[in-house]
Amino acid sequence: MRQVTFEATYPPDAAHPLHRRLAADGPVTRADLLIWGPTADVTTLTWFDAGPAAVREVLDAVDSTTEVQLVAADSGTYAFVRQSTYELPDAVLDVVADSRVAFVPPVTFRASGTARFEAVGESEALSEFYGELDAVVDTDVVRVREFRRWPEPARLTDRQREALEAAVAVGYYDIERSGSVADVAGELDCARSTAGELLRRAESAVLTAFVGDS
């Protein structure tokens, strides 16, 4: 099976009202739809890249919104939302409903008018879905890869993991770095060059795994 990342560009008249609000030059520029369901009135969970007040203003402008609960976290705001209708074009909903693929979160909406999402299925079904969606809204294939049930964790040695833990403890990864490789070496009781090498190898393993799953 394949997992494909798609990016659809909605014209303003076809975009969801919430998506149109993101393009209105306000503080909210991104929304990650994390959990949704098969009916329009199901509670959805979305993360926004702005504070609760700005998110509340965006959601209040969407007429179909019937209930909202906001939680500030992760440098943004999570929103539990109920709506009376999906407010997407019927043609888009029909393509999604009739497809023979499964969709995995998140669906990322950006102020540019794009929506990026991932679908899993057999090659023929994915190609059919792509063709039908592209006929409705401009859609691009961003990435194709083999589907894996679970992401493979980064393979770290015990010593590399200890180096990362020490680096976090001494502030090496703080936004305003307060620790150094020498401090990490002190925590590990090893030479500075050894600590640096452990960090480089650990960072390479973690970042390679992360990029491979993104």
Salt bridges, closest charged atoms under 4 A:
GLU7 OE2 - ARG116 NH2 2.95
ASP32 OD1 - ARG30 NE 2.97
GLU118 OE2 - ARG145 NH2 3.21
GLU128 OE1 - ARG100 NH2 2.84
GLU146 OE2 - ARG2 NH1 2.14
GLU152 OE1 - ARG148 NH1 3.88
GLU152 OE1 - ARG155 NH1 3.79
GLU162 OE1 - ARG159 NH1 2.91
GLU197 OE1 - ARG200 NH2 2.99
GLU197 OE2 - ARG201 NE 2.71
ASP213 OD1 - ARG148 NH2 2.20
